[in-house]
Amino acid sequence: MAGYIVLGKYTREGIERIKDMPEIIKKHRAKLEGTGIRLIGTWCTLGQYDFVSIYDAPDDLAMAERVIETVQNGLVTTQTMRALSEEEFAQVVSKLP
């Protein structure tokens, strides 16, 4: 599984529905069942981004589909980063000269 960090900001519509967000997050997690994608957690943050979510997904294409579907609802905008696990990082650096 590949790791992903999703940084998110609420849109104007997302702010208007902010009280619904806990339930929306629960529904999002349930929707992932059977997709091969696991939401490890979502944290509300202070600063440049409103939340951060951590995922495991089979590959970039599966994660891209999930993120695109999420932003289609118009409640959030996102920035997604591929995250290397400790083991993946060790594999990369072991190949360095």
C-alpha positions as CSV (number, residue, x, y, z in Angstrom):
1,M,0.0,0.0,0.0
2,A,1.1,3.5,-0.7
3,G,0.8,6.4,1.8
4,Y,-0.8,9.7,1.0
5,I,-1.2,13.0,2.9
6,V,-4.1,15.2,1.9
7,L,-4.1,18.8,3.0
8,G,-7.5,20.4,2.7
9,K,-9.3,23.7,2.9
10,Y,-13.0,24.3,3.2
11,T,-14.7,26.2,0.4
12,R,-17.4,28.8,1.2
13,E,-20.0,26.1,0.9
14,G,-17.9,23.9,3.1
15,I,-17.8,26.6,5.8
16,E,-21.6,27.0,5.5
17,R,-22.0,23.3,6.2
18,I,-19.2,23.0,8.8
19,K,-21.6,21.5,11.4
20,D,-22.2,18.6,9.0
21,M,-18.5,17.8,8.6
22,P,-18.2,15.2,11.3
23,E,-21.0,13.2,9.7
24,I,-19.6,13.8,6.2
25,I,-16.2,12.4,7.4
26,K,-18.0,9.3,8.8
27,K,-19.8,8.8,5.5
28,H,-16.5,9.3,3.5
29,R,-14.8,6.6,5.6
30,A,-17.8,4.2,5.1
31,K,-17.7,4.9,1.3
32,L,-14.1,3.8,1.2
33,E,-14.9,0.2,2.4
34,G,-14.3,-2.2,-0.3
35,T,-12.2,0.2,-2.4
36,G,-8.9,-0.8,-1.1
37,I,-8.3,2.6,0.3
38,R,-8.0,3.1,4.1
39,L,-8.5,6.4,5.8
40,I,-6.1,6.3,8.7
41,G,-7.4,9.6,10.2
42,T,-8.5,13.1,9.7
43,W,-7.3,16.0,11.9
44,C,-8.7,19.5,12.0
45,T,-5.7,21.9,11.9
46,L,-5.0,25.6,12.5
47,G,-3.1,27.6,10.0
48,Q,-2.8,27.5,6.2
49,Y,-5.0,24.3,5.9
50,D,-8.2,23.4,7.7
51,F,-7.6,19.7,7.9
52,V,-5.1,16.9,7.1
53,S,-6.1,13.3,6.2
54,I,-3.8,10.3,6.0
55,Y,-4.6,7.4,3.7
56,D,-3.2,4.1,2.5
57,A,-4.2,3.3,-1.1
58,P,-3.2,0.6,-3.6
59,D,-1.7,3.1,-6.0
60,D,-1.7,6.7,-7.3
61,L,-4.6,6.1,-9.7
62,A,-6.9,4.8,-7.0
63,M,-6.0,7.7,-4.7
64,A,-6.4,10.3,-7.6
65,E,-9.9,9.0,-8.3
66,R,-10.8,9.2,-4.6
67,V,-9.5,12.8,-4.3
68,I,-11.2,14.0,-7.5
69,E,-14.5,12.5,-6.4
70,T,-14.1,14.3,-3.0
71,V,-13.5,17.7,-4.5
72,Q,-16.4,17.3,-6.9
73,N,-18.8,17.9,-4.0
74,G,-17.6,21.5,-3.8
75,L,-17.0,21.5,0.0
76,V,-13.2,21.3,0.0
77,T,-10.1,21.9,-2.1
78,T,-7.1,19.6,-1.5
79,Q,-3.4,19.2,-2.1
80,T,-2.3,15.6,-2.1
81,M,1.2,14.3,-1.4
82,R,2.6,10.8,-1.9
83,A,4.3,9.8,1.4
84,L,7.1,7.2,1.6
85,S,6.9,4.9,4.5
86,E,10.1,4.3,6.6
87,E,10.6,1.0,4.7
88,E,10.2,2.7,1.3
89,F,12.5,5.5,2.3
90,A,15.1,2.9,3.4
91,Q,14.9,1.2,0.0
92,V,15.4,4.5,-1.8
93,V,18.5,5.6,0.2
94,S,20.0,2.1,0.1
95,K,20.5,2.6,-3.6
96,L,22.4,5.8,-3.2
97,P,26.1,5.7,-4.0
